[in-house]
């Protein structure tokens, strides 16, 4: 894709410090604009739910942009799935405890949906590309001691499935099969691969 000596302006549609850190590893300047919406999907399949909410976020962010030239929005949504049940963020410590007990001593899936929403420089119309990544995570049995110690950290309250992989949750995570960054909530390796699919090996020159 030729941009006539212009470049896309990268926009991260998330206030998550973890996603901000991961995106910064691409060494591309970006700004942050947060979507204001209820994260509700009518989709049935877990992967479709994650992609749908990611897309909703991207469109909500795009509609708020007023002073960004050639915006390229990246938004994502992460869910945890265990035996067909979808888990988002817990509303309080008691719900976090309930979720973690259900995930204890078993393997679940972490699915992150991602949306690229950008302005096509040739048609001046919005163009969207979306995808998802899935990782299997296995927990050891979460003993009462580990449970209470983890809940006291407050780490579970802002994360899908009531845990984070990059903190004290590692005390009961025994195995990860797939992308680590996907479990963090931003599948960086997959994002790079999808950018290459759309724009080719020289995709970095467009930002």
C-alpha positions in Angstrom: 0.0 0.0 0.0 1.3 3.4 -1.0 0.5 6.4 1.3 1.9 9.2 -0.9 4.7 10.1 1.6 2.2 10.0 4.5 2.2 7.5 7.4 -0.5 6.0 9.5 -1.0 7.4 13.0 -1.1 4.4 15.4 -3.9 4.6 18.0 -4.2 2.1 20.9 -7.8 1.7 21.9 -7.0 0.6 25.5 -5.9 2.1 28.8 -4.3 -1.2 29.9 -0.7 -0.6 31.0 0.1 -4.1 29.9 -1.1 -3.5 26.3 0.6 -0.2 26.3 3.9 -1.8 27.2 3.6 -4.6 24.7 2.7 -2.2 21.8 5.7 0.0 22.7 8.0 -2.9 21.9 7.3 -2.3 18.2 9.1 1.0 18.6 6.4 2.9 16.7 4.9 6.1 18.1 1.3 5.8 19.2 -1.4 7.6 21.2 -4.1 6.2 23.4 -7.8 6.8 23.0 -10.1 4.8 25.2 -13.5 3.5 24.1 -16.6 4.2 26.3 -19.0 1.4 25.8 -20.6 -1.6 27.5 -18.7 -4.7 26.6 -21.7 -6.8 25.5 -21.8 -9.2 22.6 -24.7 -11.3 21.2 -22.3 -13.8 19.6 -22.4 -17.4 20.7 -18.9 -18.7 20.0 -16.2 -17.5 22.4 -13.8 -16.4 19.7 -16.6 -14.5 18.0 -17.4 -12.7 21.3 -13.8 -11.6 21.7 -13.6 -10.4 18.1 -17.0 -8.6 18.3 -16.1 -6.7 21.4 -12.7 -5.8 20.0 -14.4 -4.5 16.9 -16.9 -2.5 19.0 -14.0 -0.9 20.9 -12.2 0.0 17.7 -15.2 1.7 16.1 -16.0 3.6 19.3 -12.4 4.8 19.4 -12.3 5.7 15.7 -15.5 7.8 16.1 -13.8 9.8 18.9 -10.8 10.8 16.7 -10.8 14.4 15.7 -7.2 15.5 15.2 -5.3 12.3 14.2 -4.2 12.1 10.6 -4.7 8.8 8.8 -5.6 6.9 12.0 -4.9 3.2 12.5 -6.7 1.9 15.5 -5.8 -1.3 17.3 -8.2 -2.6 19.9 -8.4 -6.0 21.6 -10.6 -7.9 24.1 -9.5 -10.9 26.1 -11.8 -13.6 27.6 -11.2 -16.8 29.5 -13.1 -19.9 28.6 -13.4 -23.1 30.7 -15.7 -25.9 29.7 -17.8 -23.6 27.5 -18.2 -20.9 30.1 -16.9 -17.4 29.4 -15.3 -15.4 32.1 -14.7 -11.7 32.0 -13.4 -9.5 34.8 -14.7 -10.2 38.2 -16.9 -7.5 39.9 -15.4 -8.0 43.3 -13.1 -10.3 45.4 -15.8 -12.9 46.1 -16.5 -13.3 42.4 -12.8 -13.6 41.7 -12.5 -16.4 44.3 -15.4 -18.2 42.7 -13.8 -17.9 39.2 -10.4 -19.1 40.4 -11.9 -22.1 42.2 -13.6 -23.1 38.9 -10.3 -22.8 37.0 -8.3 -24.5 39.7 -6.6 -27.8 38.7 -7.6 -27.7 35.1 -6.8 -26.3 31.7 -8.7 -23.4 30.1 -8.4 -21.2 27.0 -7.5 -17.6 26.9 -8.8 -15.9 23.7 -8.0 -12.4 22.6 -9.8 -10.8 19.7 -8.1 -8.0 17.8 -9.4 -5.4 15.4 -7.4 -3.2 13.1 -9.6 -0.3 12.0 -8.0 2.3 9.7 -8.7 4.9 7.1 -7.9 3.7 3.6 -5.9 6.6 2.1 -7.2 5.8 -1.4 -10.9 5.5 -0.8 -11.1 7.6 2.4 -13.3 4.9 3.9 -12.9 2.9 7.0 -11.4 -0.6 6.5 -11.3 -3.3 9.2 -9.3 -6.4 9.7 -9.9 -8.7 12.7 -8.6 -12.0 14.1 -8.1 -13.8 17.3 -5.5 -15.9 19.1 -6.0 -18.7 21.6 -3.7 -20.0 24.3 -4.2 -23.0 26.7 -3.3 -22.3 30.3 -3.1 -25.0 33.0 -3.5 -24.3 36.7 -2.3 -26.4 39.5 -4.7 -26.8 42.4 -5.1 -23.4 44.1 -4.7 -24.2 47.8 -6.5 -22.0 50.3 -3.3 -20.4 51.3 -2.4 -19.5 47.7 -5.9 -18.3 47.0 -6.0 -15.9 49.9 -2.5 -14.7 49.3 -3.3 -14.0 45.7 -6.7 -12.3 46.4 -5.0 -10.0 48.9 -2.8 -8.6 46.1 -5.8 -7.2 44.2 -4.3 -8.5 41.0 -7.4 -10.4 40.0 -9.9 -7.5 39.9 -9.0 -5.9 36.5 -8.3 -9.1 34.5 -10.4 -11.6 32.6 -10.6 -14.9 34.4 -9.6 -13.1 37.7 -5.8 -13.6 37.2 -2.8 -12.2 35.4 0.1 -14.3 34.1 2.8 -11.7 34.6 2.4 -11.5 38.4 1.8 -13.6 41.5 -0.7 -15.7 39.5 2.4 -17.6 38.5 2.3 -19.4 41.9 -0.4 -21.7 40.5 0.1 -21.5 36.7 1.8 -24.7 35.7 1.8 -24.7 31.9 1.2 -22.4 29.0 0.6 -23.8 25.5 0.7 -21.0 23.0 1.4 -17.3 23.0 2.4 -15.8 26.3 1.5 -12.2 25.2 -1.9 -13.4 24.2 -2.5 -14.4 27.9 -1.3 -10.9 28.9 -4.1 -9.6 26.6 -2.3 -8.5 23.5 -1.0 -11.2 21.1 2.0 -9.2 19.8 3.4 -12.0 17.6 0.0 -12.5 16.0 -0.4 -8.8 15.5 2.9 -8.5 13.7 2.0 -11.5 11.5 -1.4 -10.0 10.6 0.2 -6.6 9.7 2.6 -8.5 7.4 -0.4 -10.3 5.8 -2.1 -7.0 5.1 0.8 -4.8 4.1 3.7 -7.1 3.4 7.2 -7.3 4.9 7.7 -3.5 4.7 4.7 -2.8 6.9 6.8 -0.8 9.4 7.4 1.9 6.8 3.7 2.8 6.8 3.9 4.0 10.5 
